[in-house]
Amino acid sequence: MTNARPEQVKSLFNYCRLIGRRFVLAHVHQRGEIIEVATFRAHHDKGKAGDGVTENGRIVRDNVYGTLDEDALRRDFTINALYYDISDFSIIDYANGLADLQAGIIRLIGDPMVRYQEDPVRMLRAARFAAKLGFTIEPETAELIPQLSGLLANIPPARLFEEVQKLFLSGHATESFIQLQHFNLFKQLFPYTEACLNNPIARAFVEQMLRNTDERIREKKPVMPAFLLAAFLWPALLPNLPQKSAKGINQQEVWIDAFQRLLAKQQKYVAIPRRISVLIQEIWRLQLRFTQSRRGKKKCLRILQHPRFRAGYDFLLLRAQAGETDLADEVAWWTNFLENHPVADLLTSTAAIFSEKKRSQRRKRKYQNKKKQKKS
């Protein structure tokens, strides 16, 4: 952190980009890494609605600059108000954060009501830190969360998408889910899923997916945000999917219509980028293809070449694991097909390589377009 303004930081480095509107940061690019530089902030004028503050006290732009002392007191939790002074290698502690860090306590700085109204995402951060660090949320910090959880409706859904990734794709998804449910926060993010969780199969499905996600991260395997979100929304989608085809009705079109209606409703709470919603729908559509196509070898081989085949197959296994009915035969057939067909491994690996090649080409085009824009 520094007392230099973001514009001053940018002027010092050739490869520096300013990001954010609510909270402007400088991203300095050095040797393939990004160094995030923040400027010391100060509190907005108390009780005054105006530039950056809404009438209910929520801060929508946090670019009031200040000193180190002022920055410490506007931070959310005491454990986040610790500074390391490189001049003498000492820790500067303005809010008794070191004691809370050693005791494993998450405590808000200031009045919890005011601090949550300033930024309701602090409730999610409290739950995330508790899940990630195994800390206890201090009673005064915790007791208002269920009461104020509805304030998350005022947060832009795109920002909540970023918070969802931090909560569930950092290796502590299971504990994050427990914390969010305890504080009535999960309902604010995924209300349609929450409404299904009294169903034991739906709950088992979500909980198993979270355990699998944590295990993959521990094993340093890749995880897909699309798979996570497809699984979160599946319990809400399943009741709207016809289980048997009706005469004169295209079952695939009915499924796609159900996909799009649910995703459109979910966007109001957590905004899912189009690039990810497309992948979600591919995983879901494969569930129908698995049951429709296994009678014909040519169709099965075409499915094996699908770039999302492995994600779709893992999703099918997860459904069966959770106890969805009439899936045991499908899982057994596809597993046997994969294990015994001579070209199965070749096709699935080729599909993965093709998918990675397409991503690499997209990244290259994006980089070239940026260079052209810079020159112009």
C-alpha positions in Angstrom: 0.0 0.0 0.0 1.1 3.6 -0.6 0.1 7.2 -0.1 0.6 7.7 -3.9 -2.7 8.1 -5.9 -3.5 5.5 -8.5 -2.7 7.9 -11.3 0.7 8.7 -9.8 1.5 4.9 -9.5 0.6 4.5 -13.2 2.9 7.3 -14.2 5.9 5.5 -12.6 5.5 2.2 -14.4 5.4 1.4 -18.1 3.1 -1.6 -17.7 0.5 -0.5 -15.2 -3.3 -0.6 -15.5 -5.9 1.0 -13.3 -8.9 -1.2 -12.5 -12.1 -0.9 -10.6 -14.7 1.9 -10.2 -15.9 1.4 -6.6 -12.3 0.9 -5.4 -9.6 2.0 -7.9 -6.4 -0.1 -7.8 -3.2 -0.1 -9.8 -2.1 -3.4 -11.3 1.7 -3.3 -12.1 2.8 -6.0 -14.5 6.3 -7.2 -13.6 8.0 -10.3 -15.1 4.8 -12.1 -15.8 3.2 -11.3 -12.4 0.7 -8.7 -11.3 1.5 -6.6 -8.3 -1.6 -5.0 -6.8 -1.0 -1.5 -5.4 -3.7 0.2 -3.3 -3.8 3.8 -2.1 -4.5 4.6 1.6 -8.2 5.3 2.0 -10.2 7.4 4.6 -13.8 7.2 5.8 -16.6 9.0 3.9 -18.2 11.8 6.0 -20.4 10.0 8.5 -24.2 10.3 8.0 -23.9 12.1 4.7 -25.3 10.7 1.6 -23.6 12.0 -1.5 -20.7 11.2 -3.8 -20.0 7.5 -3.3 -22.6 6.9 -0.4 -26.3 6.0 -0.8 -29.0 7.1 1.5 -29.0 3.8 3.4 -25.3 4.2 4.1 -23.9 1.8 1.4 -20.6 2.9 -0.1 -20.7 2.6 -3.9 -17.4 4.3 -4.6 -14.6 4.0 -2.1 -12.0 6.5 -3.4 -11.7 9.0 -0.6 -7.9 9.0 0.0 -6.2 9.4 3.4 -3.3 8.5 5.6 -2.1 5.1 7.0 -4.0 5.8 10.3 -7.2 6.6 8.5 -6.9 3.6 6.2 -6.5 1.2 9.1 -9.7 2.4 10.8 -11.8 2.1 7.6 -10.9 -1.6 7.1 -13.5 -4.2 7.7 -11.9 -6.7 10.2 -9.2 -6.2 12.8 -7.1 -8.9 11.2 -7.1 -6.9 8.0 -5.8 -3.8 9.8 -2.2 -5.1 10.2 0.6 -3.4 8.3 4.2 -4.5 7.7 6.7 -1.6 7.7 9.6 -2.5 5.4 11.8 0.2 6.8 12.3 -1.5 10.1 10.4 -4.9 9.5 7.9 -4.2 12.2 4.1 -4.9 12.3 1.9 -1.9 12.8 -1.3 -2.9 14.6 -4.0 -0.2 14.9 -7.0 -2.3 15.9 -5.7 -5.1 18.1 -5.7 -7.3 15.1 -2.6 -9.3 16.1 -4.4 -10.6 19.2 -7.5 -11.5 17.2 -5.3 -13.3 14.6 -3.6 -15.3 17.3 -6.9 -16.1 19.0 -8.6 -17.0 15.7 -11.3 -14.4 15.9 -13.0 -12.4 13.1 -14.1 -9.1 14.5 -15.5 -6.0 12.7 -13.9 -2.6 13.3 -16.6 -0.2 14.5 -20.3 -0.6 14.7 -21.4 -3.8 12.9 -24.7 -2.3 11.7 -22.9 0.6 10.1 -20.1 -1.5 8.6 -22.5 -4.0 7.0 -24.7 -1.2 5.6 -21.6 0.4 4.1 -20.8 -2.8 2.3 -23.0 -5.9 2.7 -20.4 -8.1 1.0 -18.6 -7.9 4.4 -21.0 -10.5 5.6 -19.8 -12.9 2.8 -16.2 -12.1 3.6 -16.8 -12.9 7.3 -18.2 -16.3 6.3 -15.4 -16.9 3.9 -12.6 -16.1 6.3 -14.3 -18.3 9.0 -14.4 -21.2 6.5 -10.9 -20.7 5.1 -9.1 -20.0 8.3 -11.2 -22.1 10.7 -11.7 -18.9 12.8 -14.7 -18.0 15.0 -16.8 -14.9 14.1 -17.0 -12.7 17.2 -20.6 -12.6 18.6 -21.4 -8.9 17.8 -20.0 -9.4 14.3 -22.0 -12.5 13.8 -25.4 -11.8 15.3 -26.6 -9.2 12.8 -25.7 -11.2 9.7 -28.9 -13.2 9.4 -31.0 -10.1 10.0 -29.1 -8.0 7.4 -28.4 -10.7 4.8 -31.2 -9.2 2.5 -28.9 -6.2 2.0 -27.0 -8.3 -0.6 -29.9 -7.7 -2.9 -28.4 -4.1 -3.3 -25.0 -5.5 -4.5 -24.4 -5.7 -8.3 -24.8 -9.4 -9.3 -21.5 -9.2 -11.2 -19.7 -8.5 -8.0 -21.4 -11.4 -6.3 -20.2 -13.7 -9.1 -16.7 -12.9 -8.1 -17.5 -13.5 -4.4 -19.0 -16.9 -5.3 -15.8 -18.0 -7.0 -13.8 -17.0 -3.9 -16.1 -18.8 -1.6 -16.3 -22.1 -3.5 -13.2 -22.4 -5.7 -10.5 -21.8 -3.1 -10.4 -25.3 -1.4 -12.9 -24.7 1.4 -16.2 -25.0 -0.5 -17.9 -27.4 2.0 -17.2 -25.2 5.0 -18.2 -22.1 3.1 -21.6 -23.7 2.3 -22.1 -24.5 6.0 -21.3 -20.9 7.0 -23.5 -19.4 4.3 -26.4 -21.6 5.3 -26.0 -20.9 9.0 -26.1 -17.1 8.4 -29.0 -17.2 5.8 -26.6 -16.0 3.1 -26.8 -18.9 0.6 -30.4 -18.0 0.0 -29.4 -14.5 -1.1 -27.1 -16.0 -3.7 -29.0 -19.1 -5.0 -32.6 -18.7 -3.8 -33.9 -21.4 -6.3 -31.4 -23.9 -5.1 -32.1 -23.1 -1.4 -35.8 -23.8 -2.0 -34.9 -27.4 -3.1 -32.5 -28.3 -0.3 -35.1 -29.9 1.9 -35.1 -32.7 -0.7 -32.4 -35.2 0.6 -31.3 -36.1 -2.9 -30.8 -32.4 -3.8 -28.8 -31.7 -0.7 -26.7 -34.8 -1.1 -26.0 -33.8 -4.7 -24.8 -30.3 -3.7 -22.8 -31.5 -0.7 -21.1 -34.2 -2.7 -20.2 -31.7 -5.5 -18.6 -29.4 -2.9 -16.6 -32.3 -1.4 -15.4 -33.3 -4.8 -14.4 -29.7 -5.6 -12.3 -29.4 -2.4 -10.7 -32.7 -3.2 -9.7 -31.7 -6.7 -8.2 -28.5 -5.4 -6.2 -30.4 -2.8 -4.9 -32.7 -5.5 -4.1 -29.6 -7.7 -6.5 -30.7 -10.4 -8.4 -28.0 -12.4 -11.9 -27.0 -11.4 -14.5 -25.4 -13.6 -16.7 -22.5 -12.4 -19.2 -23.8 -14.9 -19.4 -27.3 -13.4 -19.9 -25.8 -9.9 -22.7 -23.5 -11.1 -24.3 -26.2 -13.2 -24.4 -28.4 -10.0 -25.7 -25.6 -7.8 -28.6 -24.9 -10.2 -29.4 -28.5 -11.1 -31.7 -29.2 -8.2 -33.8 -26.2 -9.2 -33.7 -27.2 -12.9 -34.6 -30.9 -12.5 -38.3 -30.6 -11.6 -38.8 -28.5 -14.8 -37.3 -31.2 -17.1 -39.6 -33.7 -18.7 -38.4 -37.2 -17.8 -40.0 -38.9 -20.8 -40.5 -37.7 -24.3 -44.0 -36.9 -25.5 -45.3 -37.5 -29.0 -44.9 -34.5 -31.2 -42.6 -32.6 -28.7 -38.9 -32.1 -29.3 -37.5 -33.0 -25.8 -34.2 -31.2 -26.5 -36.0 -27.9 -27.2 -38.0 -28.3 -24.0 -34.8 -28.8 -22.0 -33.1 -25.8 -23.6 -36.1 -23.6 -22.8 -35.9 -24.7 -19.2 -32.1 -24.0 -19.1 -32.6 -20.5 -20.3 -35.5 -19.6 -18.1 -33.6 -20.7 -14.9 -30.4 -19.0 -15.9 -32.3 -15.7 -16.7 -33.9 -15.8 -13.2 -30.6 -16.6 -11.5 -28.9 -13.6 -13.2 -30.8 -11.3 -10.9 -28.9 -12.7 -7.9 -25.5 -13.8 -9.2 -24.6 -12.7 -12.7 -23.1 -15.6 -14.7 -21.0 -14.4 -17.7 -22.1 -15.7 -21.0 -18.9 -17.7 -21.6 -19.7 -19.7 -18.5 -23.5 -20.0 -19.0 -22.8 -21.6 -22.4 -20.6 -24.2 -20.7 -23.3 -24.8 -18.1 -25.8 -25.5 -20.8 -23.5 -27.9 -22.6 -23.0 -29.9 -19.4 -26.8 -30.0 -18.9 -27.5 -30.9 -22.5 -25.1 -33.8 -22.4 -27.3 -35.3 -19.6 -30.1 -35.7 -22.1 -27.7 -37.0 -24.8 -26.3 -39.7 -22.5 -29.8 -41.2 -22.1 -30.9 -40.7 -25.7 -27.8 -41.8 -27.6 -26.4 -44.9 -26.0 -28.3 -47.3 -28.3 -26.2 -46.2 -31.3 -22.5 -46.6 -31.5 -22.0 -43.7 -34.0 -23.9 -41.3 -31.8 -21.9 -42.4 -28.8 -18.6 -41.8 -30.6 -19.8 -38.3 -31.5 -20.6 -37.6 -27.8 -17.1 -38.8 -26.9 -15.7 -36.1 -29.1 -17.6 -33.3 -27.3 -15.1 -31.0 -25.6 -17.2 -31.1 -22.4 -17.7 -34.9 -22.4 -15.6 -35.5 -19.3 -17.4 -32.7 -17.3 -20.8 -34.1 -18.5 -19.8 -37.7 -17.6 -18.6 -36.6 -14.2 -21.9 -34.8 -13.7 -23.8 -37.9 -14.6 -21.7 -39.9 -12.0 -22.5 -37.2 -9.4 -26.2 -37.4 -10.0 -26.1 -41.2 -9.6 -24.0 -40.9 -6.5 -26.5 -38.5 -4.9 -29.3 -41.0 -5.4 -31.2 -39.8 -8.5 -33.3 -42.7 -9.7 -33.0 -44.7 -12.9 -29.4 -43.7 -13.5 -27.5 -46.8 -12.5 -27.9 -48.5 -15.9 -26.8 -45.4 -17.7 -23.7 -44.9 -15.6 -22.8 -48.6 -15.9 -23.3 -48.6 -19.7 -21.2 -45.4 -20.3 -18.5 -46.5 -17.9 -18.2 -49.9 -19.6 -18.2 -48.2 -23.0 -15.3 -45.9 -21.9 -13.3 -48.7 -20.4 -13.7 -51.2 -23.3 -14.0 -49.2 -26.5 -10.6 -49.0 -28.3 -10.9 -45.4 -29.4 -12.5 -43.9 -26.3 -9.3 -42.6 -24.7 -8.1 -41.2 -28.0 -11.3 -39.4 -28.7 -11.7 -37.9 -25.2 -8.0 -36.7 -25.1 -8.4 -35.3 -28.7 -11.5 -33.4 -27.6 -9.6 -31.9 -24.7 -6.6 -30.9 -26.9 -9.0 -29.3 -29.4 -10.8 -27.4 -26.7 -7.5 -26.1 -25.3 -6.3 -25.1 -28.8 -9.5 -23.1 -29.2 -9.0 -21.3 -25.9 -5.4 -20.6 -26.9 -6.5 -19.1 -30.2 -9.1 -16.9 -28.4 -6.4 -15.6 -26.0 -4.1 -14.8 -28.9 -6.8 -12.9 -30.8 -7.7 -11.0 -27.6 -4.0 -10.0 -27.1 -3.6 -8.9 -30.7 -6.8 -6.8 -30.5 -5.5 -5.1 -27.4 -2.2 -4.3 -29.1 -4.1 -2.8 -32.1 -6.3 -0.6 -29.8 -3.1 0.6 -28.0 -1.5 1.7 -31.3 -4.6 3.5 -32.4 
